[in-house]
């Protein structure tokens, strides 16, 4: 299963880790995903939502 938010589509990001001596190595960052239970069309469903989307939903309520 992919590490992707089902609301905004935020996924894994890639970049370089830079040490103190300025050597570069590959690094990846994963989104802060939470499994949330929602009710869609009368049926309960579990989706993966990133914490920032979850925060936005809670601010609106």
CHARMM-style PDB file with segment names, atoms N, HN, CA, C and O in Angstrom:
ATOM      1  N   UNK     1       0.828  -1.185   0.000  1.00  0.00      PROA
ATOM      2  CA  UNK     1       0.000   0.000   0.000  1.00  0.00      PROA
ATOM      3  C   UNK     1       0.870   1.246   0.000  1.00  0.00      PROA
ATOM      4  O   UNK     1       1.921   1.291   0.639  1.00  0.00      PROA
ATOM      5  N   UNK     2       0.428   2.223  -0.705  1.00  0.00      PROA
ATOM      6  HN  UNK     2      -0.426   2.187  -1.225  1.00  0.00      PROA
ATOM      7  CA  UNK     2       1.199   3.450  -0.834  1.00  0.00      PROA
ATOM      8  C   UNK     2       1.017   4.335   0.391  1.00  0.00      PROA
ATOM      9  O   UNK     2      -0.043   4.343   1.016  1.00  0.00      PROA
ATOM     10  N   UNK     3       2.055   5.071   0.720  1.00  0.00      PROA
ATOM     11  HN  UNK     3       2.916   5.064   0.212  1.00  0.00      PROA
ATOM     12  CA  UNK     3       2.009   6.031   1.825  1.00  0.00      PROA
ATOM     13  C   UNK     3       1.530   7.364   1.266  1.00  0.00      PROA
ATOM     14  O   UNK     3       2.319   8.298   1.124  1.00  0.00      PROA
ATOM     15  N   UNK     4       0.232   7.457   0.946  1.00  0.00      PROA
ATOM     16  HN  UNK     4      -0.409   6.699   1.061  1.00  0.00      PROA
ATOM     17  CA  UNK     4      -0.325   8.644   0.315  1.00  0.00      PROA
ATOM     18  C   UNK     4      -1.605   9.032   1.042  1.00  0.00      PROA
ATOM     19  O   UNK     4      -2.424   8.176   1.376  1.00  0.00      PROA
ATOM     20  N   UNK     5      -1.771  10.337   1.285  1.00  0.00      PROA
ATOM     21  HN  UNK     5      -1.105  11.033   1.013  1.00  0.00      PROA
ATOM     22  CA  UNK     5      -2.996  10.864   1.881  1.00  0.00      PROA
ATOM     23  C   UNK     5      -4.104  10.774   0.840  1.00  0.00      PROA
ATOM     24  O   UNK     5      -3.910  11.177  -0.307  1.00  0.00      PROA
ATOM     25  N   UNK     6      -5.268  10.247   1.231  1.00  0.00      PROA
ATOM     26  HN  UNK     6      -5.425   9.919   2.163  1.00  0.00      PROA
ATOM     27  CA  UNK     6      -6.363  10.072   0.279  1.00  0.00      PROA
ATOM     28  C   UNK     6      -7.155  11.352   0.069  1.00  0.00      PROA
ATOM     29  O   UNK     6      -8.041  11.378  -0.784  1.00  0.00      PROA
ATOM     30  N   UNK     7      -6.871  12.417   0.814  1.00  0.00      PROA
ATOM     31  HN  UNK     7      -6.151  12.396   1.508  1.00  0.00      PROA
ATOM     32  CA  UNK     7      -7.562  13.689   0.631  1.00  0.00      PROA
ATOM     33  C   UNK     7      -6.746  14.622  -0.255  1.00  0.00      PROA
ATOM     34  O   UNK     7      -7.241  15.094  -1.279  1.00  0.00      PROA
ATOM     35  N   UNK     8      -5.500  14.892   0.130  1.00  0.00      PROA
ATOM     36  HN  UNK     8      -5.098  14.509   0.961  1.00  0.00      PROA
ATOM     37  CA  UNK     8      -4.694  15.873  -0.610  1.00  0.00      PROA
ATOM     38  C   UNK     8      -3.685  15.237  -1.554  1.00  0.00      PROA
ATOM     39  O   UNK     8      -3.139  15.928  -2.414  1.00  0.00      PROA
ATOM     40  N   UNK     9      -3.421  13.940  -1.422  1.00  0.00      PROA
ATOM     41  HN  UNK     9      -3.865  13.378  -0.723  1.00  0.00      PROA
ATOM     42  CA  UNK     9      -2.476  13.274  -2.308  1.00  0.00      PROA
ATOM     43  C   UNK     9      -1.021  13.420  -1.900  1.00  0.00      PROA
ATOM     44  O   UNK     9      -0.124  13.071  -2.668  1.00  0.00      PROA
ATOM     45  N   UNK    10      -0.776  13.932  -0.705  1.00  0.00      PROA
ATOM     46  HN  UNK    10      -1.504  14.216  -0.082  1.00  0.00      PROA
ATOM     47  CA  UNK    10       0.604  14.092  -0.228  1.00  0.00      PROA
ATOM     48  C   UNK    10       1.242  12.722  -0.066  1.00  0.00      PROA
ATOM     49  O   UNK    10       0.647  11.821   0.526  1.00  0.00      PROA
ATOM     50  N   UNK    11       2.456  12.563  -0.594  1.00  0.00      PROA
ATOM     51  HN  UNK    11       2.938  13.295  -1.076  1.00  0.00      PROA
ATOM     52  CA  UNK    11       3.143  11.280  -0.543  1.00  0.00      PROA
ATOM     53  C   UNK    11       4.577  11.422  -0.080  1.00  0.00      PROA
ATOM     54  O   UNK    11       4.978  12.458   0.451  1.00  0.00      PROA
ATOM     55  N   UNK    12       5.340  10.367  -0.289  1.00  0.00      PROA
ATOM     56  HN  UNK    12       5.015   9.526  -0.720  1.00  0.00      PROA
ATOM     57  CA  UNK    12       6.738  10.343   0.121  1.00  0.00      PROA
ATOM     58  C   UNK    12       7.547  11.334  -0.709  1.00  0.00      PROA
ATOM     59  O   UNK    12       7.363  11.431  -1.923  1.00  0.00      PROA
ATOM     60  N   UNK    13       8.454  12.078  -0.044  1.00  0.00      PROA
ATOM     61  HN  UNK    13       8.604  11.998   0.942  1.00  0.00      PROA
ATOM     62  CA  UNK    13       9.315  13.032  -0.728  1.00  0.00      PROA
ATOM     63  C   UNK    13      10.759  12.551  -0.627  1.00  0.00      PROA
ATOM     64  O   UNK    13      11.128  11.870   0.330  1.00  0.00      PROA
ATOM     65  N   UNK    14      11.570  12.908  -1.616  1.00  0.00      PROA
ATOM     66  HN  UNK    14      11.271  13.462  -2.393  1.00  0.00      PROA
ATOM     67  CA  UNK    14      12.962  12.475  -1.659  1.00  0.00      PROA
ATOM     68  C   UNK    14      13.887  13.676  -1.678  1.00  0.00      PROA
ATOM     69  O   UNK    14      13.533  14.743  -2.179  1.00  0.00      PROA
ATOM     70  N   UNK    15      15.073  13.489  -1.127  1.00  0.00      PROA
ATOM     71  HN  UNK    15      15.361  12.622  -0.719  1.00  0.00      PROA
ATOM     72  CA  UNK    15      16.059  14.554  -1.122  1.00  0.00      PROA
ATOM     73  C   UNK    15      17.408  14.000  -0.721  1.00  0.00      PROA
ATOM     74  O   UNK    15      17.663  12.801  -0.835  1.00  0.00      PROA
ATOM     75  N   UNK    16      18.265  14.881  -0.252  1.00  0.00      PROA
ATOM     76  HN  UNK    16      18.058  15.855  -0.159  1.00  0.00      PROA
ATOM     77  CA  UNK    16      19.611  14.493   0.150  1.00  0.00      PROA
ATOM     78  C   UNK    16      19.827  14.829   1.619  1.00  0.00      PROA
ATOM     79  O   UNK    16      19.412  15.883   2.101  1.00  0.00      PROA
ATOM     80  N   UNK    17      20.485  13.910   2.321  1.00  0.00      PROA
ATOM     81  HN  UNK    17      20.823  13.054   1.929  1.00  0.00      PROA
ATOM     82  CA  UNK    17      20.921  14.165   3.683  1.00  0.00      PROA
ATOM     83  C   UNK    17      22.336  14.707   3.584  1.00  0.00      PROA
ATOM     84  O   UNK    17      23.177  14.107   2.915  1.00  0.00      PROA
ATOM     85  N   UNK    18      22.618  15.829   4.236  1.00  0.00      PROA
ATOM     86  HN  UNK    18      21.935  16.317   4.780  1.00  0.00      PROA
ATOM     87  CA  UNK    18      23.928  16.462   4.136  1.00  0.00      PROA
ATOM     88  C   UNK    18      24.578  16.438   5.512  1.00  0.00      PROA
ATOM     89  O   UNK    18      24.032  16.983   6.472  1.00  0.00      PROA
ATOM     90  N   UNK    19      25.738  15.808   5.606  1.00  0.00      PROA
ATOM     91  HN  UNK    19      26.181  15.366   4.827  1.00  0.00      PROA
ATOM     92  CA  UNK    19      26.435  15.699   6.877  1.00  0.00      PROA
ATOM     93  C   UNK    19      27.201  16.980   7.182  1.00  0.00      PROA
ATOM     94  O   UNK    19      27.219  17.918   6.384  1.00  0.00      PROA
ATOM     95  N   UNK    20      27.825  17.000   8.335  1.00  0.00      PROA
ATOM     96  HN  UNK    20      27.810  16.239   8.983  1.00  0.00      PROA
ATOM     97  CA  UNK    20      28.616  18.160   8.735  1.00  0.00      PROA
ATOM     98  C   UNK    20      29.786  18.377   7.788  1.00  0.00      PROA
ATOM     99  O   UNK    20      30.180  19.516   7.537  1.00  0.00      PROA
ATOM    100  N   UNK    21      30.349  17.283   7.257  1.00  0.00      PROA
ATOM    101  HN  UNK    21      30.029  16.357   7.462  1.00  0.00      PROA
ATOM    102  CA  UNK    21      31.453  17.398   6.304  1.00  0.00      PROA
ATOM    103  C   UNK    21      30.951  17.623   4.878  1.00  0.00      PROA
ATOM    104  O   UNK    21      31.738  17.629   3.931  1.00  0.00      PROA
ATOM    105  N   UNK    22      29.663  17.804   4.733  1.00  0.00      PROA
ATOM    106  HN  UNK    22      29.024  17.799   5.502  1.00  0.00      PROA
ATOM    107  CA  UNK    22      28.983  18.134   3.475  1.00  0.00      PROA
ATOM    108  C   UNK    22      28.953  16.975   2.482  1.00  0.00      PROA
ATOM    109  O   UNK    22      28.913  17.192   1.270  1.00  0.00      PROA
ATOM    110  N   UNK    23      28.972  15.736   3.000  1.00  0.00      PROA
ATOM    111  HN  UNK    23      29.004  15.560   3.984  1.00  0.00      PROA
ATOM    112  CA  UNK    23      28.780  14.562   2.140  1.00  0.00      PROA
ATOM    113  C   UNK    23      27.282  14.351   1.957  1.00  0.00      PROA
ATOM    114  O   UNK    23      26.517  14.545   2.902  1.00  0.00      PROA
ATOM    115  N   UNK    24      26.851  13.960   0.773  1.00  0.00      PROA
ATOM    116  HN  UNK    24      27.472  13.802   0.006  1.00  0.00      PROA
ATOM    117  CA  UNK    24      25.437  13.791   0.457  1.00  0.00      PROA
ATOM    118  C   UNK    24      25.074  12.311   0.381  1.00  0.00      PROA
ATOM    119  O   UNK    24      25.824  11.507  -0.172  1.00  0.00      PROA
ATOM    120  N   UNK    25      23.934  11.965   0.932  1.00  0.00      PROA
ATOM    121  HN  UNK    25      23.325  12.618   1.382  1.00  0.00      PROA
ATOM    122  CA  UNK    25      23.393  10.623   0.779  1.00  0.00      PROA
ATOM    123  C   UNK    25      21.876  10.740   0.638  1.00  0.00      PROA
ATOM    124  O   UNK    25      21.284  11.735   1.056  1.00  0.00      PROA
ATOM    125  N   UNK    26      21.259   9.731   0.054  1.00  0.00      PROA
ATOM    126  HN  UNK    26      21.740   8.923  -0.286  1.00  0.00      PROA
ATOM    127  CA  UNK    26      19.831   9.766  -0.235  1.00  0.00      PROA
ATOM    128  C   UNK    26      19.005   9.691   1.052  1.00  0.00      PROA
ATOM    129  O   UNK    26      19.374   9.010   2.009  1.00  0.00      PROA
ATOM    130  N   UNK    27      17.893  10.399   1.049  1.00  0.00      PROA
ATOM    131  HN  UNK    27      17.593  10.952   0.271  1.00  0.00      PROA
ATOM    132  CA  UNK    27      17.003  10.421   2.210  1.00  0.00      PROA
ATOM    133  C   UNK    27      15.579  10.539   1.705  1.00  0.00      PROA
ATOM    134  O   UNK    27      15.345  11.097   0.633  1.00  0.00      PROA
ATOM    135  N   UNK    28      14.620  10.018   2.467  1.00  0.00      PROA
ATOM    136  HN  UNK    28      14.810   9.565   3.338  1.00  0.00      PROA
ATOM    137  CA  UNK    28      13.219  10.170   2.095  1.00  0.00      PROA
ATOM    138  C   UNK    28      12.415  10.573   3.322  1.00  0.00      PROA
ATOM    139  O   UNK    28      12.749  10.203   4.448  1.00  0.00      PROA
ATOM    140  N   UNK    29      11.352  11.334   3.092  1.00  0.00      PROA
ATOM    141  HN  UNK    29      11.080  11.634   2.177  1.00  0.00      PROA
ATOM    142  CA  UNK    29      10.455  11.783   4.149  1.00  0.00      PROA
ATOM    143  C   UNK    29       9.073  11.248   3.858  1.00  0.00      PROA
ATOM    144  O   UNK    29       8.580  11.378   2.737  1.00  0.00      PROA
ATOM    145  N   UNK    30       8.442  10.649   4.849  1.00  0.00      PROA
ATOM    146  HN  UNK    30       8.843  10.544   5.759  1.00  0.00      PROA
ATOM    147  CA  UNK    30       7.089  10.112   4.693  1.00  0.00      PROA
ATOM    148  C   UNK    30       6.094  11.066   5.348  1.00  0.00      PROA
ATOM    149  O   UNK    30       6.423  11.706   6.347  1.00  0.00      PROA
ATOM    150  N   UNK    31       4.886  11.170   4.802  1.00  0.00      PROA
ATOM    151  HN  UNK    31       4.619  10.650   3.991  1.00  0.00      PROA
ATOM    152  CA  UNK    31       3.882  12.033   5.423  1.00  0.00      PROA
ATOM    153  C   UNK    31       3.393  11.426   6.737  1.00  0.00      PROA
ATOM    154  O   UNK    31       3.469  10.214   6.939  1.00  0.00      PROA
ATOM    155  N   UNK    32       2.893  12.279   7.622  1.00  0.00      PROA
ATOM    156  HN  UNK    32       2.832  13.264   7.457  1.00  0.00      PROA
ATOM    157  CA  UNK    32       2.381  11.845   8.918  1.00  0.00      PROA
ATOM    158  C   UNK    32       0.950  11.366   8.724  1.00  0.00      PROA
ATOM    159  O   UNK    32       0.005  12.143   8.859  1.00  0.00      PROA
ATOM    160  N   UNK    33       0.789  10.068   8.403  1.00  0.00      PROA
ATOM    161  HN  UNK    33       1.556   9.436   8.293  1.00  0.00      PROA
ATOM    162  CA  UNK    33      -0.522   9.518   8.077  1.00  0.00      PROA
ATOM    163  C   UNK    33      -1.196   8.897   9.285  1.00  0.00      PROA
ATOM    164  O   UNK    33      -0.544   8.309  10.148  1.00  0.00      PROA
ATOM    165  N   UNK    34      -2.519   9.037   9.333  1.00  0.00      PROA
ATOM    166  HN  UNK    34      -3.050   9.514   8.632  1.00  0.00      PROA
ATOM    167  CA  UNK    34      -3.357   8.441  10.366  1.00  0.00      PROA
ATOM    168  C   UNK    34      -4.481   7.679   9.678  1.00  0.00      PROA
ATOM    169  O   UNK    34      -5.004   8.136   8.661  1.00  0.00      PROA
ATOM    170  N   UNK    35      -4.855   6.532  10.215  1.00  0.00      PROA
ATOM    171  HN  UNK    35      -4.430   6.161  11.041  1.00  0.00      PROA
ATOM    172  CA  UNK    35      -6.018   5.808   9.693  1.00  0.00      PROA
ATOM    173  C   UNK    35      -7.251   6.344  10.394  1.00  0.00      PROA
ATOM    174  O   UNK    35      -7.346   6.292  11.620  1.00  0.00      PROA
ATOM    175  N   UNK    36      -8.193   6.857   9.621  1.00  0.00      PROA
ATOM    176  HN  UNK    36      -8.116   6.899   8.625  1.00  0.00      PROA
ATOM    177  CA  UNK    36      -9.381   7.512  10.159  1.00  0.00      PROA
ATOM    178  C   UNK    36     -10.613   6.776   9.653  1.00  0.00      PROA
ATOM    179  O   UNK    36     -10.670   6.350   8.499  1.00  0.00      PROA
ATOM    180  N   UNK    37     -11.593   6.633  10.533  1.00  0.00      PROA
ATOM    181  HN  UNK    37     -11.546   6.979  11.470  1.00  0.00      PROA
ATOM    182  CA  UNK    37     -12.835   5.976  10.155  1.00  0.00      PROA
ATOM    183  C   UNK    37     -13.845   7.040   9.773  1.00  0.00      PROA
ATOM    184  O   UNK    37     -14.122   7.945  10.561  1.00  0.00      PROA
ATOM    185  N   UNK    38     -14.406   6.942   8.560  1.00  0.00      PROA
ATOM    186  HN  UNK    38     -14.181   6.207   7.920  1.00  0.00      PROA
ATOM    187  CA  UNK    38     -15.415   7.894   8.108  1.00  0.00      PROA
ATOM    188  C   UNK    38     -16.648   7.116   7.650  1.00  0.00      PROA
ATOM    189  O   UNK    38     -16.590   5.905   7.437  1.00  0.00      PROA
ATOM    190  N   UNK    39     -17.758   7.829   7.505  1.00  0.00      PROA
ATOM    191  HN  UNK    39     -17.805   8.813   7.678  1.00  0.00      PROA
ATOM    192  CA  UNK    39     -18.980   7.232   6.970  1.00  0.00      PROA
ATOM    193  C   UNK    39     -19.252   7.899   5.631  1.00  0.00      PROA
ATOM    194  O   UNK    39     -19.515   9.100   5.567  1.00  0.00      PROA
ATOM    195  N   UNK    40     -19.187   7.113   4.565  1.00  0.00      PROA
ATOM    196  HN  UNK    40     -18.974   6.137   4.617  1.00  0.00      PROA
ATOM    197  CA  UNK    40     -19.403   7.618   3.218  1.00  0.00      PROA
ATOM    198  C   UNK    40     -20.567   6.865   2.580  1.00  0.00      PROA
ATOM    199  O   UNK    40     -20.510   5.644   2.435  1.00  0.00      PROA
ATOM    200  N   UNK    41     -21.605   7.575   2.205  1.00  0.00      PROA
ATOM    201  HN  UNK    41     -21.651   8.567   2.323  1.00  0.00      PROA
ATOM    202  CA  UNK    41     -22.825   6.993   1.621  1.00  0.00      PROA
ATOM    203  C   UNK    41     -23.441   5.940   2.531  1.00  0.00      PROA
ATOM    204  O   UNK    41     -23.957   4.926   2.061  1.00  0.00      PROA
ATOM    205  N   UNK    42     -23.385   6.185   3.834  1.00  0.00      PROA
ATOM    206  HN  UNK    42     -22.966   7.009   4.216  1.00  0.00      PROA
ATOM    207  CA  UNK    42     -24.004   5.290   4.797  1.00  0.00      PROA
ATOM    208  C   UNK    42     -23.176   4.086   5.189  1.00  0.00      PROA
ATOM    209  O   UNK    42     -23.605   3.309   6.042  1.00  0.00      PROA
ATOM    210  N   UNK    43     -22.012   3.902   4.605  1.00  0.00      PROA
ATOM    211  HN  UNK    43     -21.664   4.533   3.912  1.00  0.00      PROA
ATOM    212  CA  UNK    43     -21.174   2.762   4.959  1.00  0.00      PROA
ATOM    213  C   UNK    43     -19.888   3.247   5.610  1.00  0.00      PROA
ATOM    214  O   UNK    43     -19.260   4.175   5.101  1.00  0.00      PROA
ATOM    215  N   UNK    44     -19.478   2.641   6.726  1.00  0.00      PROA
ATOM    216  HN  UNK    44     -19.988   1.887   7.139  1.00  0.00      PROA
ATOM    217  CA  UNK    44     -18.221   3.035   7.365  1.00  0.00      PROA
ATOM    218  C   UNK    44     -17.032   2.590   6.523  1.00  0.00      PROA
ATOM    219  O   UNK    44     -17.065   1.542   5.878  1.00  0.00      PROA
ATOM    220  N   UNK    45     -15.988   3.403   6.541  1.00  0.00      PROA
ATOM    221  HN  UNK    45     -15.961   4.254   7.065  1.00  0.00      PROA
ATOM    222  CA  UNK    45     -14.826   3.168   5.698  1.00  0.00      PROA
ATOM    223  C   UNK    45     -13.597   3.717   6.400  1.00  0.00      PROA
ATOM    224  O   UNK    45     -13.679   4.736   7.085  1.00  0.00      PROA
ATOM    225  N   UNK    46     -12.435   3.040   6.235  1.00  0.00      PROA
ATOM    226  HN  UNK    46     -12.369   2.212   5.678  1.00  0.00      PROA
ATOM    227  CA  UNK    46     -11.178   3.534   6.798  1.00  0.00      PROA
ATOM    228  C   UNK    46     -10.327   4.102   5.680  1.00  0.00      PROA
ATOM    229  O   UNK    46     -10.137   3.463   4.645  1.00  0.00      PROA
ATOM    230  N   UNK    47      -9.810   5.320   5.897  1.00  0.00      PROA
ATOM    231  HN  UNK    47      -9.964   5.839   6.738  1.00  0.00      PROA
ATOM    232  CA  UNK    47      -8.933   5.943   4.919  1.00  0.00      PROA
ATOM    233  C   UNK    47      -7.684   6.455   5.614  1.00  0.00      PROA
ATOM    234  O   UNK    47      -7.674   6.657   6.828  1.00  0.00      PROA
ATOM    235  N   UNK    48      -6.623   6.662   4.826  1.00  0.00      PROA
ATOM    236  HN  UNK    48      -6.631   6.497   3.840  1.00  0.00      PROA
ATOM    237  CA  UNK    48      -5.385   7.234   5.355  1.00  0.00      PROA
ATOM    238  C   UNK    48      -5.414   8.730   5.103  1.00  0.00      PROA
ATOM    239  O   UNK    48      -5.574   9.173   3.966  1.00  0.00      PROA
ATOM    240  N   UNK    49      -5.258   9.511   6.174  1.00  0.00      PROA
ATOM    241  HN  UNK    49      -5.128   9.151   7.098  1.00  0.00      PROA
ATOM    242  CA  UNK    49      -5.310  10.968   6.092  1.00  0.00      PROA
ATOM    243  C   UNK    49      -4.072  11.521   6.774  1.00  0.00      PROA
ATOM    244  O   UNK    49      -3.691  11.051   7.846  1.00  0.00      PROA
ATOM    245  N   UNK    50      -3.428  12.536   6.150  1.00  0.00      PROA
ATOM    246  HN  UNK    50      -3.738  12.918   5.279  1.00  0.00      PROA
ATOM    247  CA  UNK    50      -2.267  13.150   6.781  1.00  0.00      PROA
ATOM    248  C   UNK    50      -2.732  14.054   7.923  1.00  0.00      PROA
ATOM    249  O   UNK    50      -3.877  14.506   7.942  1.00  0.00      PROA
ATOM    250  N   UNK    51      -1.851  14.306   8.853  1.00  0.00      PROA
ATOM    251  HN  UNK    51      -0.921  13.939   8.837  1.00  0.00      PROA
ATOM    252  CA  UNK    51      -2.201  15.064  10.053  1.00  0.00      PROA
ATOM    253  C   UNK    51      -2.615  16.493   9.722  1.00  0.00      PROA
ATOM    254  O   UNK    51      -3.463  17.060  10.412  1.00  0.00      PROA
ATOM    255  N   UNK    52      -2.027  17.095   8.667  1.00  0.00      PROA
ATOM    256  HN  UNK    52      -1.338  16.635   8.107  1.00  0.00      PROA
ATOM    257  CA  UNK    52      -2.392  18.466   8.322  1.00  0.00      PROA
ATOM    258  C   UNK    52      -3.820  18.533   7.786  1.00  0.00      PROA
ATOM    259  O   UNK    52      -4.529  19.496   8.078  1.00  0.00      PROA
ATOM    260  N   UNK    53      -4.263  17.541   7.013  1.00  0.00      PROA
ATOM    261  HN  UNK    53      -3.687  16.759   6.776  1.00  0.00      PROA
ATOM    262  CA  UNK    53      -5.653  17.506   6.538  1.00  0.00      PROA
ATOM    263  C   UNK    53      -6.607  17.268   7.701  1.00  0.00      PROA
ATOM    264  O   UNK    53      -7.689  17.852   7.754  1.00  0.00      PROA
ATOM    265  N   UNK    54      -6.208  16.423   8.619  1.00  0.00      PROA
ATOM    266  HN  UNK    54      -5.329  15.949   8.576  1.00  0.00      PROA
ATOM    267  CA  UNK    54      -7.028  16.140   9.789  1.00  0.00      PROA
ATOM    268  C   UNK    54      -7.189  17.392  10.639  1.00  0.00      PROA
ATOM    269  O   UNK    54      -8.257  17.634  11.202  1.00  0.00      PROA
ATOM    270  N   UNK    55      -6.126  18.187  10.731  1.00  0.00      PROA
ATOM    271  HN  UNK    55      -5.259  17.990  10.274  1.00  0.00      PROA
ATOM    272  CA  UNK    55      -6.154  19.436  11.485  1.00  0.00      PROA
ATOM    273  C   UNK    55      -7.097  20.440  10.838  1.00  0.00      PROA
ATOM    274  O   UNK    55      -7.831  21.142  11.535  1.00  0.00      PROA
ATOM    275  N   UNK    56      -7.083  20.514   9.495  1.00  0.00      PROA
ATOM    276  HN  UNK    56      -6.487  19.944   8.930  1.00  0.00      PROA
ATOM    277  CA  UNK    56      -7.959  21.427   8.769  1.00  0.00      PROA
ATOM    278  C   UNK    56      -9.424  21.065   8.974  1.00  0.00      PROA
ATOM    279  O   UNK    56     -10.264  21.948   9.146  1.00  0.00      PROA
ATOM    280  N   UNK    57      -9.735  19.773   8.956  1.00  0.00      PROA
ATOM    281  HN  UNK    57      -9.053  19.055   8.817  1.00  0.00      PROA
ATOM    282  CA  UNK    57     -11.109  19.319   9.143  1.00  0.00      PROA
ATOM    283  C   UNK    57     -11.596  19.662  10.551  1.00  0.00      PROA
ATOM    284  O   UNK    57     -12.741  20.081  10.729  1.00  0.00      PROA
ATOM    285  N   UNK    58     -10.729  19.485  11.551  1.00  0.00      PROA
ATOM    286  HN  UNK    58      -9.799  19.145  11.407  1.00  0.00      PROA
ATOM    287  CA  UNK    58     -11.120  19.765  12.933  1.00  0.00      PROA
ATOM    288  C   UNK    58     -11.277  21.269  13.178  1.00  0.00      PROA
ATOM    289  O   UNK    58     -12.064  21.660  14.039  1.00  0.00      PROA
ATOM    290  N   UNK    59     -10.558  22.116  12.452  1.00  0.00      PROA
ATOM    291  HN  UNK    59      -9.918  21.798  11.752  1.00  0.00      PROA
ATOM    292  CA  UNK    59     -10.708  23.562  12.612  1.00  0.00      PROA
ATOM    293  C   UNK    59     -12.047  24.038  12.069  1.00  0.00      PROA
ATOM    294  O   UNK    59     -12.642  24.967  12.614  1.00  0.00      PROA
ATOM    295  N   UNK    60     -12.531  23.405  10.989  1.00  0.00      PROA
ATOM    296  HN  UNK    60     -12.047  22.650  10.546  1.00  0.00      PROA
ATOM    297  CA  UNK    60     -13.790  23.806  10.372  1.00  0.00      PROA
ATOM    298  C   UNK    60     -14.985  23.403  11.221  1.00  0.00      PROA
ATOM    299  O   UNK    60     -16.018  24.072  11.186  1.00  0.00      PROA
ATOM    300  N   UNK    61     -14.862  22.321  11.982  1.00  0.00      PROA
ATOM    301  HN  UNK    61     -14.023  21.778  12.010  1.00  0.00      PROA
ATOM    302  CA  UNK    61     -16.005  21.816  12.767  1.00  0.00      PROA
ATOM    303  C   UNK    61     -16.241  22.629  14.011  1.00  0.00      PROA
ATOM    304  OT1 UNK    61     -17.160  22.335  14.775  1.00  0.00      PROA
TER     305      UNK     61
END
